[in-house]
Amino acid sequence: MKKFIALVALVMMSAATTAMYAQESRAERRADRKAQRDAERARMKAEEQVANAISYDDAVAALKAHQFVLEADQVMFRNGQTAFVNSNTNFVLVNQGRGTVQVAFNTVYPGPNGIGGVTVDGTTSDMKITTDKKGNVNCQFSIQGIGISAQIFITLTNGGNNASVTISPNFNSNTMTLSGNLVPLDQSSIFKGRSW
């Protein structure tokens, strides 16, 4: 009987030790997984910040070189309505002294440019680039051509290449704002329709 009680006590003791060890190892595994996830998130966030800094520097250099494209993926009209659009066919392009503004919507009607919208070319002038104390870059210039006479206002936010452009025509109040990414001309993937 004493042997039986000792054997039962030994089994109970080993079971309790095993259960405590299992709880400790489960908690340790959970803590290890959490530490790995946190380290992975920190690594991904650091990589994203580096990529955003590089894209911001490229965008600022392109603005200063007067060779850039703002590829818009959202258009906001004068009355506040917004539309999501294709960034390949909606853009503001500046190449040295020439500029192009193209808007094209996904419609059945081909429009004057053949892809559902309008493409206008002109000559850019009076380009002014300023940087505020937060690092946001503002650029404004005029564009004059056969189909366009407008003031262009571009705002590039610090920390990436996200930008918005406001197109303010000189002869009417049909202001339009496009939002998207500002990229150097040689990195853009735009499709230009017929211009006039």
C-alpha positions in Angstrom: 0.0 0.0 0.0 2.8 2.4 0.8 4.4 1.5 -2.5 1.1 2.2 -4.2 0.7 5.6 -2.5 4.3 6.5 -3.3 3.8 5.5 -6.9 0.6 7.5 -7.2 2.3 10.5 -5.5 5.2 10.2 -7.9 2.9 10.0 -10.9 0.9 13.1 -9.6 4.1 15.0 -9.1 5.4 14.3 -12.6 2.0 15.2 -14.1 2.0 18.5 -12.2 5.6 19.2 -13.3 4.7 18.4 -16.9 1.6 20.6 -16.9 3.6 23.5 -15.4 6.4 23.0 -18.0 3.8 22.8 -20.8 2.2 26.1 -19.6 5.6 27.7 -19.4 6.7 26.5 -22.8 3.3 27.6 -24.3 3.7 31.0 -22.9 7.3 31.2 -24.1 6.3 30.1 -27.6 3.6 32.7 -27.6 6.0 35.4 -26.5 8.6 34.2 -29.1 6.0 34.4 -31.9 4.9 37.9 -30.7 8.5 39.1 -30.6 9.1 37.7 -34.2 5.9 39.4 -35.4 6.9 42.7 -33.8 10.4 42.4 -35.3 9.0 41.6 -38.8 6.6 44.6 -38.5 9.4 46.9 -37.5 11.6 45.7 -40.4 8.8 46.1 -42.9 8.0 49.6 -41.5 11.7 50.6 -41.8 11.8 49.3 -45.4 8.7 51.3 -46.3 10.1 54.4 -44.8 13.3 54.0 -46.8 11.3 53.4 -50.0 9.2 56.4 -49.3 12.2 58.6 -48.7 13.8 57.5 -52.0 10.5 58.1 -53.9 10.2 61.6 -52.3 13.8 62.4 -53.3 13.2 61.2 -56.8 10.0 63.3 -57.1 11.7 66.4 -55.8 14.6 66.0 -58.2 12.2 65.5 -61.1 10.3 68.6 -60.2 13.5 70.6 -60.1 14.7 69.1 -63.4 11.3 70.0 -65.0 10.8 66.4 -66.2 8.0 64.8 -64.2 4.6 63.2 -64.5 1.8 63.3 -62.0 -0.1 60.0 -62.6 -3.5 60.6 -61.2 -5.7 57.9 -59.8 -8.4 60.2 -58.5 -10.1 63.2 -59.9 -12.1 65.7 -57.9 -14.4 68.2 -59.7 -15.4 71.7 -58.8 -18.5 70.6 -57.0 -16.7 68.1 -54.8 -17.6 64.9 -56.6 -14.7 62.5 -57.0 -14.0 59.7 -59.5 -11.4 57.0 -59.4 -9.6 56.8 -62.7 -6.8 54.9 -64.4 -3.4 56.5 -63.7 -2.0 55.5 -67.1 -4.5 57.8 -68.9 -4.9 60.6 -66.4 -1.9 62.7 -65.9 -0.1 66.1 -65.9 3.3 65.8 -67.7 6.1 68.4 -67.9 9.1 67.9 -70.0 11.4 70.9 -70.0 9.3 73.7 -71.5 6.4 71.6 -72.7 3.4 70.4 -70.7 0.5 68.0 -71.3 -2.7 67.7 -69.3 -4.8 64.6 -70.0 -8.0 63.4 -68.4 -9.8 60.3 -69.7 -12.7 58.5 -68.1 -13.9 55.0 -68.6 -16.8 55.7 -70.9 -18.2 54.3 -74.2 -17.7 57.7 -75.9 -14.1 58.0 -77.1 -13.8 61.7 -76.7 -11.5 64.1 -78.6 -8.4 62.2 -77.6 -9.7 58.8 -78.6 -9.6 57.3 -75.2 -12.6 58.8 -73.4 -11.4 62.3 -72.6 -9.3 65.3 -73.5 -5.6 65.8 -74.1 -4.1 69.3 -74.3 -0.5 70.3 -74.9 1.1 73.7 -74.2 4.1 75.6 -73.2 5.0 75.9 -69.5 6.2 79.1 -68.0 6.8 80.9 -64.7 7.6 77.7 -62.8 8.1 78.4 -59.0 9.1 75.7 -56.6 8.9 76.3 -52.8 9.3 74.0 -49.8 7.5 74.7 -46.5 8.9 74.0 -43.0 7.2 70.6 -42.9 9.0 69.5 -46.1 6.0 69.7 -48.4 7.0 70.9 -51.9 4.7 73.3 -53.7 5.1 74.0 -57.4 3.1 76.4 -59.6 3.3 77.3 -63.2 1.3 78.4 -66.2 0.5 76.3 -69.3 -0.5 78.0 -72.5 -1.5 76.2 -75.7 -4.2 75.8 -78.4 -6.6 74.0 -76.1 -5.5 75.1 -72.7 -4.7 78.3 -70.8 -4.4 77.5 -67.1 -2.6 77.8 -63.8 -1.2 74.5 -62.4 -0.6 74.1 -58.6 1.1 70.9 -57.5 1.6 69.9 -53.8 4.0 67.0 -53.1 3.6 65.8 -49.5 6.7 65.0 -47.5 7.5 61.4 -46.9 6.6 59.9 -50.3 5.6 60.7 -53.8 1.9 61.3 -53.2 0.9 64.6 -54.8 -2.1 66.5 -55.9 -2.5 69.0 -58.7 -5.1 71.7 -59.1 -5.8 72.8 -62.6 -7.3 76.3 -62.7 -8.4 77.5 -66.1 -7.8 81.2 -66.9 -11.1 81.7 -68.8 -13.6 79.8 -66.7 -14.0 78.4 -63.2 -14.1 74.7 -64.0 -11.3 73.9 -61.5 -10.2 70.2 -61.3 -8.0 68.5 -58.8 -6.1 65.3 -59.6 -4.4 63.2 -56.9 -1.8 60.5 -57.5 1.9 59.8 -57.6 4.5 62.2 -58.9 7.3 60.2 -60.7 10.2 61.2 -62.9 9.4 61.2 -66.6 11.6 58.2 -67.4 9.8 56.1 -64.8 6.2 56.8 -65.9 3.9 54.4 -67.6 1.4 56.7 -69.3 -0.6 56.4 -72.5 -1.1 59.6 -74.3 -4.1 60.1 -76.5 -4.5 62.5 -79.5 -3.9 66.0 -78.4 -5.1 69.3 -79.8 
